[in-house]
């Protein structure tokens, strides 16, 4: 199945809201980072692609009609060639808010939890490949340098505008709502349905907080179990 819409926007620019919107508009399932996490086999496929292997896009996107967020956005150049009839949506947002969102969500996940992924080999390999592709490749490992990050964002915007033909490209902010998106895609505006705004910063903070609690709970349980076993052996 061919992709009809390709998202070229960085993460934390409303990509999940775009996913929900595209699915609401009848474009079938939209491939998102969430879908990578839900499909262990896709972790391996993406690692092979990110490590320079040949991509079988049709197999990877089987059952999907659109894609957004990383890692899809990192390969928009290859995808617009593979799917010459697909339209491209570059999601953007206020640069200050984007940087704040990225640095308090995805970056924190990498800082706090990546060390635990080593116990899940497929996830560990995928995260390492993503780090090399995105954190190092796009942002040169300077995520705490706000000025640099904003410069990279602006450079990406200009690169997409140079690369994608005008008639195939929409530069879109989620706050603009349905009208520009529907006009670009040639579909009617949904009636009595507000444009979706999902995956906000507050949700991520809860995820980070509960994730830490779960990890510490597991660690404490393991320590308690080992302590109990040692005590039992010593008192035999």
Secondary structure, 3 states (H helix, E strand, C coil): CCCCEEECCCCCCCHHHHHHHHHHCCCCEEECHHHHHHCHHHHHHHHHHHCCCCCCHHHHCCCEEEECCCCHHHHHHHHHHHCCCCEEEEECCCHHHHHHHHHHCHHHHHHHHHHHHHHCHHHHHHHHHHHHHHHHHHCCCCCCCHHHHHHHHHHHHHHHHHHCCHHHEEEECHHHCHHHHHHHHCCCCCCCCCCCCCCCHHHHHHHHHHHHHHHHHHHHHHHHHHHHHHHHHHCC
